[in-house]
Amino acid sequence: MIGHYPTGASKWNPVEHRLLSHMSINWAGKALRCLDTMLGYIRVTVPETGLRVRAWLNEKIYPTKVKVSNAQMKSLNLERLPSCANWSYTIRALSGRSGP
């Protein structure tokens, strides 16, 4: 599932409420001088709910300003979720199609 939240709407993001406050407590008062340090604090975060956190550094360089045509958008197997349909959706693989 992919969920997008508009600017200033983090109050609707359940992950922020359950996770980010606990991460902030873990690294409070500590210098985050490198990505490994930051990832380490994220990885050891365990909220009371028992939510497990996995974090890794993705060093892949992604192209920017890629244009997606209307035809490409229409070809996606996009299922909008009932809550915040413009921001929350699932993209499922097309049946009978393999690979990217």
C-alpha positions as CSV (number, residue, x, y, z in Angstrom):
1,M,0.0,0.0,0.0
2,I,1.2,3.5,-0.7
3,G,0.0,6.4,1.4
4,H,0.7,10.0,0.6
5,Y,-0.1,12.7,3.0
6,P,-0.2,16.3,1.9
7,T,2.1,19.0,3.4
8,G,1.0,19.8,7.0
9,A,-1.2,16.7,7.3
10,S,1.2,14.5,9.4
11,K,-1.5,14.4,12.0
12,W,-3.3,11.8,9.8
13,N,-0.2,9.7,9.4
14,P,-0.5,6.8,11.9
15,V,3.2,5.8,11.5
16,E,4.3,9.2,12.7
17,H,2.2,8.9,15.9
18,R,3.4,5.4,16.7
19,L,7.0,5.6,15.7
20,L,8.6,9.0,15.2
21,S,8.1,10.2,18.8
22,H,9.9,7.1,20.0
23,M,12.7,7.5,17.6
24,S,13.1,11.1,18.8
25,I,13.4,9.9,22.4
26,N,16.1,7.4,21.4
27,W,18.3,10.0,19.8
28,A,17.5,12.9,22.1
29,G,20.6,14.9,22.9
30,K,22.8,12.8,20.7
31,A,24.7,14.0,17.7
32,L,23.5,12.5,14.4
33,R,26.8,13.0,12.6
34,C,26.5,10.2,10.1
35,L,23.8,8.0,8.5
36,D,25.0,4.9,10.3
37,T,24.4,6.5,13.7
38,M,21.0,7.7,12.7
39,L,20.0,4.3,11.2
40,G,21.3,2.6,14.4
41,Y,19.0,4.7,16.6
42,I,16.1,4.0,14.3
43,R,16.7,0.2,14.3
44,V,16.6,-0.1,18.1
45,T,13.4,1.9,18.4
46,V,10.6,-0.3,19.9
47,P,7.3,1.5,20.8
48,E,5.0,0.1,23.5
49,T,2.9,-1.3,20.8
50,G,5.7,-3.7,19.8
51,L,6.0,-2.2,16.3
52,R,9.2,-3.6,14.8
53,V,11.4,-1.2,12.9
54,R,13.7,-2.0,10.0
55,A,15.8,0.6,8.4
56,W,18.5,0.6,5.7
57,L,20.3,3.1,3.5
58,N,19.2,3.0,-0.1
59,E,22.2,4.4,-2.1
60,K,20.5,4.0,-5.5
61,I,20.4,7.2,-7.5
62,Y,17.0,7.8,-9.0
63,P,16.3,9.9,-12.1
64,T,14.4,13.1,-11.5
65,K,11.8,14.9,-13.6
66,V,10.7,11.7,-15.2
67,K,7.5,12.3,-17.2
68,V,4.7,9.7,-16.9
69,S,2.2,9.8,-19.7
70,N,-1.6,9.6,-19.2
71,A,-1.6,6.2,-20.9
72,Q,1.0,4.9,-18.5
73,M,-1.0,6.1,-15.5
74,K,-4.1,4.5,-16.9
75,S,-2.3,1.2,-17.4
76,L,-1.5,0.9,-13.7
77,N,-3.6,-1.6,-11.7
78,L,-4.4,1.0,-9.1
79,E,-6.9,0.3,-6.3
80,R,-7.8,3.4,-4.3
81,L,-8.5,2.9,-0.6
82,P,-11.8,4.2,0.8
83,S,-10.0,6.5,3.3
84,C,-8.2,9.5,1.6
85,A,-8.6,7.9,-1.8
86,N,-6.4,10.5,-3.5
87,W,-3.5,9.8,-1.1
88,S,-3.9,6.1,-0.2
89,Y,-3.9,3.4,-2.8
90,T,-2.5,-0.1,-3.6
91,I,-0.7,-0.8,-6.9
92,R,-1.0,-4.5,-7.8
93,A,0.8,-6.4,-10.5
94,L,-1.1,-6.9,-13.7
95,S,-2.1,-10.5,-14.2
96,G,-0.3,-12.4,-16.9
97,R,2.6,-9.9,-16.8
98,S,6.0,-10.7,-15.3
99,G,9.0,-8.5,-14.7
100,P,9.3,-4.7,-14.6
